């Protein structure tokens, strides 16, 4: 929703009804992921995208109908490989899109939602997209410490709010299924959760040229990047423009961020210091956390020595097994920029479950997604 938020806020404040179409499920290589949003404005303007061009015309017409009737709709569209290619894409797939009318009367909590998103504070919106007609389109807004709205029953609200809290921590979108009274093994209701969380953290220890290249790529991928080094002569904003720079001992800084709740399961930590007095204490702290990725730069000889030191510090084997060291994928690069590419490639592969192998050597869909439109 970030790319359409400004227009949606403007129309909502003016109390002008808007149709909002959201991708709630995809199968095969659909061009947009769950959470992608398109608006049909009161002046007929289309803002955003739900398929990269394949089904926008049909969604636009459905949006006009939903705006007039006020009745939400769930529609499924199959995007053939040929149709996708004609609009400049290289893949087909199937998408389910939920279209709802947004106005001040039907969505009074939206102002608070928009404020939280703009301020970078976590918030999630759970919407019934399939089920009883009287519940279709109902919303439950969930913050870390409170909730608003409702889905039709207290027991359902309680179950959904508890599950949404976990999704909100990871900033994940997705569908959940419940029975009519909130039973988690039920299937009568489908609730789609749109999570809006602050950008994930990338913390780089080591104010060196490799760190500068990695910081640039981290920002490009959407991370909030922090470079930390205990040496003030190297850790300067001039050497790392546009990046948060901290002068502190790595383990002390990381411990403070953990205690303050400024990191989460999406956080990635890259230790590039090449110095045991810096990297061993930092890695001991990092590996004890459920971070998405912890990597350390160095040769295999350095890695062997580092692991031995970590064992002496009492780091258990299951934590050591999570350490990506030597850091990065084998791309054969040597420059700071090439090394940074290998590091972020490993981060992306680990985050998405990719193998890191060449796609030309693999069979099956390019964007592997389990399941099919019938739920199998």
C-alpha positions as CSV (number, residue, x, y, z in Angstrom):
1,X,0.0,0.0,0.0
2,X,3.0,2.3,0.4
3,X,2.9,3.4,-3.2
4,X,-0.8,4.4,-3.1
5,X,-1.0,5.6,0.4
6,X,-0.8,9.3,-0.4
7,X,-3.7,9.2,-2.8
8,X,-5.8,7.0,-0.6
9,X,-5.4,9.4,2.4
10,X,-6.3,12.4,0.2
11,X,-9.6,10.8,-0.9
12,X,-10.4,9.4,2.5
13,X,-9.9,12.8,4.2
14,X,-12.2,14.3,1.5
15,X,-14.7,11.5,2.3
16,X,-14.7,10.4,-1.4
17,X,-15.3,6.7,-1.8
18,X,-12.5,4.7,-3.4
19,X,-12.3,1.1,-4.6
20,X,-9.2,-0.7,-3.3
21,X,-8.1,-3.9,-4.9
22,X,-5.6,-6.1,-3.1
23,X,-3.8,-9.2,-4.2
24,X,-4.6,-11.7,-1.5
25,X,-3.3,-15.0,-3.1
26,X,-1.1,-16.0,-6.0
27,X,-0.1,-19.3,-7.7
28,X,2.7,-20.0,-10.1
29,X,4.7,-17.0,-11.3
30,X,2.1,-14.3,-10.8
31,X,3.7,-10.9,-11.4
32,X,2.7,-9.3,-8.1
33,X,2.8,-10.7,-4.6
34,X,0.1,-10.7,-1.9
35,X,-0.4,-7.2,-0.6
36,X,0.0,-5.4,-4.0
37,X,-2.6,-2.7,-4.2
38,X,-4.5,-0.8,-6.9
39,X,-7.0,2.0,-6.3
40,X,-9.9,3.2,-8.5
41,X,-10.5,6.8,-7.4
42,X,-13.6,8.8,-7.3
43,X,-12.5,10.7,-10.5
44,X,-11.9,7.5,-12.4
45,X,-8.2,7.5,-11.8
46,X,-6.3,4.2,-11.5
47,X,-3.4,4.2,-9.1
48,X,-1.0,1.3,-8.4
49,X,-0.9,-2.1,-9.9
50,X,-2.1,-5.7,-9.0
51,X,-0.6,-7.6,-12.0
52,X,1.8,-5.4,-13.9
53,X,-0.8,-4.8,-16.6
54,X,-2.3,-8.2,-17.2
55,X,-5.7,-7.9,-15.5
56,X,-5.8,-4.2,-14.5
57,X,-8.6,-3.4,-17.0
58,X,-10.9,-6.1,-15.5
59,X,-10.0,-5.0,-11.9
60,X,-10.8,-1.4,-12.8
61,X,-14.3,-2.3,-14.0
62,X,-14.9,-4.4,-10.9
63,X,-13.7,-1.5,-8.8
64,X,-16.2,0.8,-10.3
65,X,-19.0,-1.7,-9.6
66,X,-17.8,-2.2,-6.0
67,X,-17.7,1.6,-5.5
68,X,-21.3,1.9,-6.6
69,X,-22.7,-1.0,-4.7
70,X,-20.5,-0.9,-1.6
71,X,-20.4,-4.8,-1.7
72,X,-16.9,-6.2,-1.6
73,X,-15.9,-8.9,-4.1
74,X,-13.2,-11.6,-4.3
75,X,-12.2,-12.4,-7.9
76,X,-9.7,-14.8,-9.4
77,X,-7.9,-14.1,-12.6
78,X,-5.7,-16.5,-14.6
79,X,-2.9,-14.8,-16.4
80,X,-1.8,-16.9,-19.3
81,X,1.8,-17.0,-20.4
82,X,0.8,-15.5,-23.8
83,X,-1.2,-12.7,-22.2
84,X,1.5,-11.9,-19.8
85,X,4.1,-11.7,-22.6
86,X,1.9,-9.3,-24.6
87,X,2.0,-6.8,-21.8
88,X,5.7,-7.0,-21.3
89,X,5.9,-9.7,-18.7
90,X,7.7,-13.0,-19.0
91,X,5.5,-15.2,-16.8
92,X,1.8,-16.1,-16.2
93,X,0.0,-17.3,-13.2
94,X,-3.2,-16.9,-11.2
95,X,-4.1,-14.2,-8.7
96,X,-7.0,-13.7,-6.3
97,X,-7.9,-10.1,-5.8
98,X,-10.2,-8.7,-3.1
99,X,-11.9,-5.4,-4.0
100,X,-13.5,-3.3,-1.3
101,X,-14.9,0.2,-1.0
102,X,-13.0,2.6,1.3
103,X,-14.6,5.6,2.8
104,X,-14.8,7.3,6.2
105,X,-18.0,5.6,7.2
106,X,-16.9,2.0,6.4
107,X,-13.3,2.4,7.5
108,X,-13.1,4.9,10.4
109,X,-9.8,3.4,11.6
110,X,-8.0,4.2,8.4
111,X,-6.7,7.6,9.6
112,X,-4.9,5.8,12.4
113,X,-3.6,3.1,10.1
114,X,-2.2,5.7,7.6
115,X,-0.6,7.7,10.4
116,X,1.2,4.6,11.7
117,X,2.4,3.6,8.3
118,X,3.7,7.1,7.6
119,X,5.5,7.3,10.9
120,X,7.1,3.8,10.5
121,X,5.2,2.3,13.4
122,X,4.0,-1.3,13.0
123,X,0.3,-1.9,12.2
124,X,-1.6,-4.7,10.5
125,X,-5.0,-4.9,9.0
126,X,-6.9,-8.2,8.9
127,X,-9.8,-8.4,6.5
128,X,-12.3,-11.1,5.9
129,X,-12.0,-11.8,2.2
130,X,-14.0,-15.1,2.0
131,X,-16.8,-16.5,4.1
132,X,-20.2,-15.4,5.4
133,X,-21.7,-12.5,3.4
134,X,-22.3,-10.5,6.6
135,X,-18.6,-10.8,7.6
136,X,-17.1,-10.2,4.2
137,X,-15.0,-7.0,4.2
138,X,-14.9,-6.7,8.0
139,X,-11.6,-5.5,9.4
140,X,-9.6,-5.8,12.5
141,X,-6.7,-3.4,12.9
142,X,-3.9,-4.6,15.1
143,X,-1.1,-2.7,16.7
144,X,1.5,-4.2,19.0
145,X,-0.4,-3.0,22.1
146,X,-4.0,-2.6,21.0
147,X,-6.6,-3.3,18.3
148,X,-9.7,-1.7,16.7
149,X,-12.6,-2.8,14.6
150,X,-13.9,-6.3,14.6
151,X,-14.6,-9.4,12.5
152,X,-18.0,-10.3,14.0
153,X,-17.2,-12.2,17.2
154,X,-14.9,-11.7,20.2
155,X,-13.5,-15.2,19.9
156,X,-12.6,-14.7,16.3
157,X,-11.1,-11.3,17.0
158,X,-9.0,-12.9,19.8
159,X,-7.7,-15.7,17.6
160,X,-6.9,-13.4,14.7
161,X,-5.2,-10.7,16.8
162,X,-2.9,-13.3,18.4
163,X,-1.9,-14.7,15.0
164,X,-1.5,-11.3,13.4
165,X,0.9,-10.2,16.1
166,X,3.4,-12.9,14.9
167,X,3.0,-11.8,11.3
168,X,3.4,-8.2,12.3
169,X,6.8,-8.8,13.9
170,X,8.1,-10.2,10.6
171,X,6.2,-7.7,8.4
172,X,4.5,-10.6,6.6
173,X,1.4,-10.5,4.4
174,X,-0.8,-13.6,4.0
175,X,-4.1,-15.4,4.4
176,X,-5.3,-17.2,7.5
177,X,-8.3,-19.6,7.8
178,X,-10.7,-19.9,10.7
179,X,-14.0,-21.4,11.7
180,X,-16.8,-19.0,12.3
181,X,-16.0,-18.8,16.0
182,X,-12.3,-18.5,15.5
183,X,-11.3,-22.1,15.4
184,X,-7.9,-22.3,13.8
185,X,-8.6,-25.7,12.2
186,X,-11.7,-24.3,10.5
187,X,-12.0,-23.2,7.0
188,X,-15.2,-21.2,6.7
189,X,-13.5,-17.9,6.8
190,X,-10.4,-16.6,5.0
191,X,-8.7,-13.5,6.6
192,X,-6.1,-11.6,4.7
193,X,-3.5,-9.8,6.7
194,X,-1.6,-6.8,5.4
195,X,1.3,-6.0,7.7
196,X,3.0,-2.7,7.7
197,X,6.2,-2.7,9.7
198,X,9.3,-0.5,9.6
199,X,12.0,-1.5,7.1
200,X,14.1,-4.4,8.2
201,X,17.5,-3.6,9.7
202,X,20.9,-4.4,8.2
203,X,23.7,-3.8,10.7
204,X,27.2,-3.8,9.3
205,X,30.1,-4.0,11.7
206,X,33.3,-2.7,10.1
207,X,33.6,0.8,8.6
208,X,35.7,-0.4,5.6
209,X,35.3,-0.2,1.9
210,X,33.5,-3.5,1.7
211,X,31.1,-2.1,4.3
212,X,30.5,1.0,2.2
213,X,29.6,-1.1,-0.9
214,X,27.4,-3.4,1.2
215,X,25.6,-0.4,2.7
216,X,24.7,0.9,-0.7
217,X,23.2,-2.4,-1.8
218,X,21.4,-2.9,1.5
219,X,19.7,0.5,1.1
220,X,18.8,-0.5,-2.5
221,X,17.1,-3.6,-1.2
222,X,15.0,-1.6,1.3
223,X,17.0,-2.2,4.5
224,X,17.5,0.4,7.1
225,X,21.3,0.3,7.1
226,X,23.5,1.0,10.1
227,X,27.4,0.9,10.0
228,X,29.0,0.5,13.4
229,X,32.7,0.6,14.3
230,X,34.6,1.4,17.5
231,X,37.2,3.4,15.5
232,X,36.0,7.0,15.1
233,X,38.5,7.8,12.4
234,X,36.8,5.4,10.1
235,X,33.2,5.5,11.2
236,X,32.2,8.9,9.8
237,X,29.2,10.1,7.9
238,X,31.5,11.5,5.2
239,X,32.7,8.0,4.4
240,X,29.2,6.6,4.5
241,X,26.8,9.2,3.2
242,X,23.1,8.6,3.7
243,X,23.7,5.8,6.2
244,X,23.3,5.8,10.0
245,X,26.9,5.6,11.4
246,X,27.6,4.6,15.0
247,X,30.9,4.8,16.9
248,X,30.7,2.0,19.5
249,X,32.0,-1.4,20.3
250,X,29.9,-3.8,18.1
251,X,28.8,-6.2,20.8
252,X,27.8,-3.3,23.1
253,X,25.9,-1.5,20.4
254,X,24.1,-4.7,19.3
255,X,23.2,-5.6,22.9
256,X,21.7,-2.1,23.3
257,X,19.6,-2.4,20.2
258,X,18.3,-5.8,21.3
259,X,17.4,-4.5,24.8
260,X,15.6,-1.5,23.2
261,X,13.6,-3.7,20.9
262,X,15.1,-2.1,17.7
263,X,15.8,-5.4,16.0
264,X,13.6,-8.3,15.0
265,X,13.6,-11.6,13.1
266,X,14.1,-9.8,9.8
267,X,17.4,-8.2,10.9
268,X,20.6,-9.2,9.1
269,X,24.0,-8.7,10.7
270,X,27.2,-8.6,8.7
271,X,30.5,-8.7,10.6
272,X,33.3,-7.4,8.4
273,X,35.8,-6.3,11.1
274,X,38.5,-9.0,10.6
275,X,39.5,-8.6,14.2
276,X,38.7,-11.2,16.9
277,X,38.4,-8.6,19.6
278,X,35.5,-7.0,17.6
279,X,33.9,-9.8,15.7
280,X,33.9,-12.7,18.3
281,X,31.9,-10.7,21.0
282,X,29.6,-9.3,18.3
283,X,28.9,-12.8,16.8
284,X,28.3,-14.3,20.3
285,X,25.5,-11.7,20.8
286,X,24.1,-12.0,17.3
287,X,24.0,-15.8,17.1
288,X,21.9,-15.9,20.2
289,X,19.2,-14.0,18.5
290,X,16.6,-15.3,15.9
291,X,18.0,-13.0,13.2
292,X,17.3,-13.7,9.6
293,X,21.0,-13.8,8.7
294,X,24.4,-13.5,10.5
295,X,27.5,-13.5,8.4
296,X,31.2,-12.9,8.9
297,X,33.9,-12.0,6.4
298,X,37.3,-13.7,6.4
299,X,39.3,-16.5,4.9
300,X,38.7,-20.1,5.7
301,X,41.7,-19.9,8.1
302,X,40.1,-16.9,9.8
303,X,36.8,-18.8,9.9
304,X,38.4,-21.8,11.6
305,X,40.0,-19.6,14.2
306,X,36.8,-17.6,14.7
307,X,34.7,-20.8,15.3
308,X,37.2,-22.1,17.8
309,X,37.1,-18.8,19.7
310,X,33.3,-18.8,19.7
311,X,33.2,-22.4,21.0
312,X,35.5,-21.3,23.8
313,X,33.0,-18.5,24.5
314,X,30.3,-21.2,25.0
315,X,28.4,-20.6,21.7
316,X,26.5,-23.9,21.2
317,X,26.7,-25.9,17.9
318,X,23.1,-25.1,16.8
319,X,24.0,-21.4,16.9
320,X,27.3,-21.9,15.1
321,X,25.5,-23.7,12.3
322,X,23.5,-20.6,11.6
323,X,26.7,-18.6,10.9
324,X,27.3,-17.7,7.2
325,X,31.1,-17.8,7.2
326,X,33.0,-17.1,5.0
327,X,30.3,-14.7,4.1
328,X,28.5,-14.6,0.7
329,X,28.0,-16.9,-2.3
330,X,30.8,-18.0,-4.6
331,X,30.6,-15.5,-7.5
332,X,34.3,-15.3,-8.0
333,X,34.3,-11.5,-7.3
334,X,37.1,-9.6,-5.6
335,X,36.2,-5.9,-5.5
336,X,34.2,-4.4,-2.6
337,X,31.2,-4.0,-5.0
338,X,31.4,-7.6,-6.3
339,X,31.8,-8.9,-2.7
340,X,28.8,-6.9,-1.7
341,X,26.7,-8.5,-4.5
342,X,27.7,-12.0,-3.2
343,X,26.7,-11.1,0.3
344,X,23.3,-9.7,-0.6
345,X,22.7,-12.7,-2.9
346,X,23.2,-15.0,0.0
347,X,20.9,-12.9,2.2
348,X,18.2,-13.0,-0.5
349,X,18.6,-16.7,-1.1
350,X,18.4,-17.5,2.6
351,X,15.4,-15.3,3.1
352,X,13.4,-16.7,0.2
353,X,14.7,-20.3,0.4
354,X,16.6,-20.2,-2.9
355,X,19.3,-22.6,-3.7
356,X,21.8,-20.1,-5.0
357,X,22.3,-22.2,-8.1
358,X,22.0,-21.0,-11.7
359,X,18.4,-20.9,-12.9
360,X,19.4,-22.5,-16.2
361,X,20.4,-25.6,-14.2
362,X,17.0,-25.9,-12.5
363,X,13.7,-27.2,-13.6
364,X,10.2,-26.0,-12.6
365,X,8.9,-22.4,-12.2
366,X,11.3,-19.6,-11.8
367,X,9.4,-18.2,-8.8
368,X,8.7,-21.3,-6.8
369,X,5.4,-21.1,-4.9
370,X,3.8,-24.1,-3.2
371,X,0.2,-24.8,-3.8
372,X,-2.3,-24.3,-6.6
373,X,-5.5,-22.4,-7.1
374,X,-7.6,-25.3,-5.6
375,X,-5.5,-25.2,-2.4
376,X,-3.4,-28.4,-3.2
